[in-house]
Amino acid sequence: SMSYASFRMKMTQRTGHPPATFIRHVKMNRACTLLLQGHSVKATSEAIGMRDPYHFSRLFKAIVGKAPRDFKT
């Protein structure tokens, strides 16, 4: 039982990222694994909880540095 501000501060101290950023990076790491296993961009976006594959592609490129299609190859 702690406030969100305390949780955010502790999370940032331990991981170097606030909670939302940390979760985004965890999702993108999972997406990388799925793409390398041969999953489609649409299936990967759905598997990590993103309904819109276009939004997923933009976010993936911003974080990873490559578009999901380019990452797969």
C-alpha positions as CSV (number, residue, x, y, z in Angstrom):
1,S,0.0,0.0,0.0
2,M,1.9,3.0,-1.4
3,S,1.0,6.0,-3.4
4,Y,1.5,6.1,-7.1
5,A,4.1,8.8,-6.7
6,S,6.1,6.5,-4.3
7,F,5.7,3.5,-6.7
8,R,6.8,5.6,-9.7
9,M,9.9,6.8,-7.8
10,K,10.9,3.3,-6.6
11,M,10.3,1.9,-10.1
12,T,12.4,4.6,-11.7
13,Q,15.2,4.0,-9.2
14,R,15.3,0.3,-9.7
15,T,14.8,0.1,-13.5
16,G,15.9,3.5,-14.7
17,H,12.5,4.0,-16.3
18,P,9.1,5.1,-15.0
19,P,6.4,2.4,-15.0
20,A,4.8,3.2,-18.4
21,T,8.1,3.4,-20.2
22,F,9.3,0.1,-18.6
23,I,6.1,-1.7,-19.7
24,R,6.5,-0.3,-23.2
25,H,10.0,-1.7,-23.4
26,V,9.0,-5.1,-22.0
27,K,6.3,-5.2,-24.7
28,M,8.7,-4.3,-27.4
29,N,11.2,-7.0,-26.3
30,R,8.4,-9.5,-26.5
31,A,7.5,-8.2,-29.9
32,C,11.0,-8.7,-31.1
33,T,10.9,-12.3,-29.9
34,L,7.6,-12.9,-31.7
35,L,8.7,-11.3,-34.9
36,L,11.9,-13.3,-35.0
37,Q,9.8,-16.5,-34.5
38,G,8.0,-15.6,-37.7
39,H,4.8,-14.0,-36.4
40,S,3.2,-11.4,-38.6
41,V,3.2,-7.7,-37.6
42,K,-0.6,-7.9,-37.0
43,A,-0.4,-11.0,-34.8
44,T,2.5,-9.6,-32.9
45,S,0.7,-6.3,-32.2
46,E,-2.3,-8.3,-30.9
47,A,-0.2,-10.6,-28.8
48,I,1.3,-7.7,-26.9
49,G,-2.1,-6.0,-26.4
50,M,-2.1,-3.4,-29.1
51,R,-5.2,-3.5,-31.3
52,D,-3.8,-1.1,-34.0
53,P,-0.9,-2.6,-36.0
54,Y,-0.1,0.8,-37.5
55,H,0.3,2.3,-34.0
56,F,2.4,-0.7,-33.0
57,S,4.6,-0.2,-36.0
58,R,5.2,3.5,-35.3
59,L,6.0,2.8,-31.6
60,F,8.2,-0.2,-32.4
61,K,10.2,1.9,-34.8
62,A,10.6,4.7,-32.3
63,I,11.8,2.3,-29.6
64,V,13.8,-0.3,-31.6
65,G,15.0,1.9,-34.5
66,K,13.6,-0.3,-37.2
67,A,10.2,-1.0,-38.6
68,P,8.8,-4.4,-37.6
69,R,9.0,-5.7,-41.2
70,D,12.7,-4.7,-41.4
71,F,13.4,-6.2,-38.0
72,K,12.1,-9.6,-39.1
73,T,14.7,-9.9,-41.9
